[in-house]
Amino acid sequence: MSSPDYFQTAGRSGRALEDVMLIDAHAHFGHGPDFPIIRPTAKALVASMDRLGVLLSCVSAIPAIFGDAEHGNALVADGIREFPDRIFGYFVVDVGYPEKVTAQLAGAKAAGFKGLKVWSYGARPGLPYNHPNYQPVFAFANEHAMPVLAHVFGPELDELEGYFRRFPRIRWLLAHIGSAELEKYMQFARQYPRVYVELCLSTCPRGLIEDLVASGLEDKVIWGSDAVFLDQASQLGRVLFAQIPEEAKRKILGQNAARALGFTHRAE
């Protein structure tokens, strides 16, 4: 095993990372439909960010992905207004109600959202990503060159592939790599210049990050925590203590996300 690097030393000390562009590309506000979450607010998330050294968290609302887009998006819009330099908003569209989509998307830009979040089976059973209701959503993202964070647990990969070709201006973040069909996630990241893979996962497969870097994907892997479902600190530790070069950690912890999200911050 190699000697501890800056990231491992910082993790063991419990101090915030400094001089590192640290971006959480996958986070949430709000409660679930049938379970409570402790302190699911913008203020609580920013406190966690300050403790760890996270510059920016990219947030969608739990109520929105579970079918209440109007209420959920309002929570994120409030967070953007309260912490404009710390919260990057993903907008969620009511794809189950196509008559609402045009007006909702128009309002997203005005409210300060810079990306979209999609979660096919959570939004409404029977609406896979290749359902026609998603067409105007992805067309809008392509028109505005927006990033799209897509919930994926394996089977949805095939539903999305056609859009990678059809909408070349979208930067795609495929969530939860390691959940299923690992080789297909990796194949798409290699094959499509604007496809990235995102790490948050409660099972945390041992050696996953090392395997991704060894496979030549260090420029395509993005860190996300799935806060407030999961704790930012535990998900961050997966990268801090991975047996990979420090430069790869810098890419995964923020540099790759900055490119995928179109986000510019201070230079490291």
C-alpha positions as CSV (number, residue, x, y, z in Angstrom):
1,M,0.0,0.0,0.0
2,S,1.3,3.5,-0.9
3,S,2.1,6.0,1.8
4,P,-0.7,8.5,2.8
5,D,-1.2,11.4,0.4
6,Y,-2.7,14.8,1.2
7,F,-6.3,13.5,0.8
8,Q,-5.9,10.6,3.1
9,T,-4.1,12.7,5.7
10,A,-6.9,15.3,5.6
11,G,-9.6,12.6,5.9
12,R,-7.9,11.1,8.9
13,S,-7.6,14.5,10.6
14,G,-11.2,15.4,10.0
15,R,-10.3,18.8,8.6
16,A,-11.9,20.4,5.6
17,L,-10.1,20.0,2.3
18,E,-8.3,23.2,1.2
19,D,-7.0,24.3,-2.2
20,V,-9.2,21.6,-3.9
21,M,-12.1,22.2,-6.2
22,L,-14.6,19.9,-4.4
23,I,-18.0,19.6,-6.1
24,D,-20.8,17.3,-5.0
25,A,-22.6,16.6,-8.3
26,H,-25.5,14.7,-6.7
27,A,-27.4,15.9,-3.7
28,H,-31.0,16.5,-2.5
29,F,-33.3,18.6,-0.3
30,G,-36.6,17.6,1.3
31,H,-38.3,14.5,2.7
32,G,-39.3,11.3,0.9
33,P,-42.9,10.4,0.5
34,D,-43.0,7.8,3.2
35,F,-39.8,8.4,5.3
36,P,-38.4,11.3,7.2
37,I,-34.8,12.6,6.7
38,I,-33.0,14.5,9.5
39,R,-32.4,18.2,8.5
40,P,-33.1,18.0,4.8
41,T,-32.6,21.7,4.2
42,A,-30.2,24.0,2.3
43,K,-28.8,25.4,5.5
44,A,-28.0,21.9,6.9
45,L,-26.4,20.9,3.6
46,V,-24.2,24.0,3.4
47,A,-23.1,23.4,7.0
48,S,-22.0,19.9,5.9
49,M,-20.2,21.4,2.9
50,D,-18.3,23.9,5.1
51,R,-17.2,21.1,7.4
52,L,-15.8,19.1,4.5
53,G,-14.6,21.8,2.2
54,V,-17.2,21.3,-0.5
55,L,-17.5,24.4,-2.7
56,L,-20.7,23.5,-4.6
57,S,-23.5,21.0,-4.3
58,C,-25.7,20.2,-7.2
59,V,-29.2,19.6,-5.8
60,S,-32.6,18.3,-6.9
61,A,-35.5,17.8,-4.5
62,I,-36.7,14.5,-3.1
63,P,-40.4,15.5,-3.4
64,A,-39.8,16.4,-7.1
65,I,-38.3,13.0,-8.1
66,F,-41.2,11.3,-6.2
67,G,-43.9,13.1,-8.3
68,D,-44.4,16.5,-6.6
69,A,-42.2,18.6,-9.0
70,E,-43.9,21.9,-8.2
71,H,-43.2,21.7,-4.4
72,G,-39.8,20.1,-4.8
73,N,-38.5,22.5,-7.3
74,A,-39.6,25.4,-5.1
75,L,-37.4,24.0,-2.3
76,V,-34.4,24.0,-4.6
77,A,-35.2,27.5,-5.9
78,D,-35.3,28.8,-2.3
79,G,-31.9,27.2,-1.8
80,I,-30.4,28.8,-4.9
81,R,-31.7,32.2,-3.7
82,E,-30.3,31.7,-0.2
83,F,-26.9,30.3,-1.2
84,P,-26.4,31.3,-4.9
85,D,-22.7,30.5,-4.8
86,R,-23.0,27.2,-3.1
87,I,-26.1,25.5,-4.7
88,F,-26.4,24.4,-8.3
89,G,-30.0,23.5,-9.1
90,Y,-31.2,20.5,-11.1
91,F,-34.8,21.0,-12.2
92,V,-37.3,18.1,-12.3
93,V,-40.1,18.0,-14.8
94,D,-43.5,16.4,-14.4
95,V,-43.0,14.0,-17.4
96,G,-46.2,12.1,-16.4
97,Y,-48.2,15.3,-17.4
98,P,-46.9,16.4,-20.8
99,E,-49.2,19.4,-20.9
100,K,-47.2,20.9,-18.1
101,V,-43.7,20.4,-19.5
102,T,-43.3,23.5,-21.7
103,A,-44.3,25.9,-19.0
104,Q,-42.2,24.1,-16.4
105,L,-39.1,24.2,-18.5
106,A,-39.6,27.9,-19.3
107,G,-39.8,28.6,-15.6
108,A,-36.7,26.6,-14.8
109,K,-34.2,29.0,-16.4
110,A,-35.9,32.0,-14.9
111,A,-35.6,30.5,-11.4
112,G,-31.9,30.0,-11.8
113,F,-31.7,26.2,-12.5
114,K,-28.7,25.2,-14.5
115,G,-29.4,21.5,-15.0
116,L,-32.0,18.8,-15.2
117,K,-32.5,15.7,-13.1
118,V,-34.5,12.7,-14.4
119,W,-35.6,9.6,-12.6
120,S,-37.8,7.5,-14.8
121,Y,-39.4,4.9,-12.6
122,G,-39.6,7.2,-9.6
123,A,-41.5,9.9,-11.6
124,R,-44.2,7.4,-12.7
125,P,-44.1,3.7,-13.3
126,G,-44.2,2.7,-16.9
127,L,-42.4,5.8,-18.2
128,P,-39.0,4.6,-19.2
129,Y,-36.5,7.2,-20.5
130,N,-37.2,6.3,-24.1
131,H,-40.9,7.2,-23.6
132,P,-42.0,10.1,-25.9
133,N,-42.8,12.3,-22.9
134,Y,-39.1,12.7,-22.3
135,Q,-38.4,14.0,-25.8
136,P,-39.2,17.7,-25.1
137,V,-37.3,17.5,-21.8
138,F,-34.1,16.4,-23.5
139,A,-34.6,18.7,-26.5
140,F,-34.7,21.6,-24.1
141,A,-31.5,20.5,-22.4
142,N,-29.9,20.1,-25.7
143,E,-31.0,23.6,-26.9
144,H,-29.5,25.2,-23.8
145,A,-26.5,22.9,-23.5
146,M,-27.5,21.9,-20.0
147,P,-26.2,18.9,-18.0
148,V,-28.6,16.1,-17.2
149,L,-28.2,13.9,-14.1
150,A,-29.9,10.6,-14.9
151,H,-30.8,8.1,-12.2
152,V,-29.5,4.8,-13.5
153,F,-29.5,1.4,-11.9
154,G,-28.5,-0.6,-15.0
155,P,-31.5,-1.3,-17.3
156,E,-32.1,2.4,-18.0
157,L,-28.7,2.7,-19.8
158,D,-30.1,1.2,-23.0
159,E,-33.1,3.6,-22.8
160,L,-30.8,6.6,-22.8
161,E,-28.2,5.6,-25.4
162,G,-30.2,6.9,-28.4
163,Y,-30.3,10.4,-26.8
164,F,-26.5,10.5,-26.5
165,R,-26.4,10.6,-30.3
166,R,-29.5,12.7,-30.9
167,F,-28.7,15.4,-28.4
168,P,-24.9,16.1,-28.6
169,R,-25.0,19.3,-26.6
170,I,-26.2,17.7,-23.4
171,R,-23.6,16.7,-20.8
172,W,-24.9,13.4,-19.3
173,L,-24.1,12.3,-15.8
174,L,-25.0,8.7,-15.3
175,A,-25.7,8.2,-11.6
176,H,-24.8,5.3,-9.3
177,I,-22.1,3.6,-11.2
178,G,-21.4,0.2,-9.6
179,S,-25.1,-0.5,-9.0
180,A,-25.4,-2.8,-12.0
181,E,-24.0,-3.3,-15.6
182,L,-20.7,-1.8,-14.7
183,E,-19.2,-2.6,-18.1
184,K,-22.0,-0.8,-19.9
185,Y,-21.5,2.4,-17.8
186,M,-17.8,2.3,-18.7
187,Q,-18.5,1.6,-22.3
188,F,-20.7,4.6,-22.7
189,A,-18.3,6.9,-20.9
190,R,-15.5,5.8,-23.3
191,Q,-17.7,5.9,-26.4
192,Y,-19.5,9.2,-25.9
193,P,-17.5,12.4,-25.3
194,R,-20.2,14.0,-23.2
195,V,-21.1,11.0,-21.0
196,Y,-19.8,10.9,-17.5
197,V,-20.3,8.4,-14.7
198,E,-21.2,9.5,-11.1
199,L,-20.2,7.6,-8.0
200,C,-22.8,7.8,-5.2
201,L,-24.0,4.5,-4.0
202,S,-24.8,3.1,-0.6
203,T,-23.1,-0.3,-1.2
204,C,-19.7,1.3,-2.0
205,P,-18.2,-1.6,-3.9
206,R,-14.6,-2.1,-2.8
207,G,-12.0,-1.3,-5.5
208,L,-14.5,0.3,-7.8
209,I,-12.7,3.7,-8.0
210,E,-9.4,2.0,-8.5
211,D,-10.8,-0.1,-11.3
212,L,-12.3,2.9,-13.1
213,V,-9.0,4.8,-13.0
214,A,-7.0,1.8,-14.1
215,S,-9.4,1.4,-17.0
216,G,-8.5,4.9,-18.2
217,L,-11.6,6.7,-17.1
218,E,-10.2,9.2,-14.5
219,D,-11.4,12.1,-16.7
220,K,-15.0,10.8,-16.8
221,V,-15.6,9.9,-13.2
222,I,-17.5,12.4,-11.0
223,W,-18.0,12.4,-7.3
224,G,-21.5,12.8,-5.8
225,S,-22.8,11.9,-2.4
226,D,-26.6,11.5,-2.7
227,A,-27.0,13.7,0.3
228,V,-29.3,14.0,2.1
229,F,-30.1,10.3,1.5
230,L,-26.5,9.5,2.3
231,D,-23.9,11.5,4.3
232,Q,-21.4,13.6,2.3
233,A,-18.5,12.6,4.6
234,S,-18.9,8.8,4.1
235,Q,-19.2,9.2,0.3
236,L,-16.2,11.6,0.2
237,G,-14.1,9.1,2.1
238,R,-14.4,6.6,-0.8
239,V,-12.3,8.9,-2.9
240,L,-10.0,10.3,-0.3
241,F,-8.8,6.8,0.7
242,A,-8.9,5.2,-2.8
243,Q,-5.5,3.8,-3.9
244,I,-5.2,6.1,-6.9
245,P,-2.8,9.1,-7.7
246,E,-3.5,12.5,-6.1
247,E,-4.1,14.0,-9.6
248,A,-6.8,11.5,-10.3
249,K,-8.5,12.4,-7.0
250,R,-8.5,16.1,-7.9
251,K,-10.2,15.2,-11.2
252,I,-12.8,13.0,-9.6
253,L,-13.5,15.3,-6.7
254,G,-14.2,18.4,-8.8
255,Q,-12.3,19.1,-12.0
256,N,-14.4,16.6,-14.0
257,A,-17.7,17.9,-12.6
258,A,-16.7,21.5,-13.4
259,R,-16.3,20.5,-17.0
260,A,-19.5,18.5,-17.1
261,L,-21.6,21.1,-15.4
262,G,-20.2,24.1,-17.3
263,F,-19.1,25.5,-13.9
264,T,-16.2,27.9,-13.4
265,H,-14.8,28.6,-10.0
266,R,-11.4,29.6,-8.5
267,A,-8.4,27.9,-9.9
268,E,-6.7,25.3,-7.7
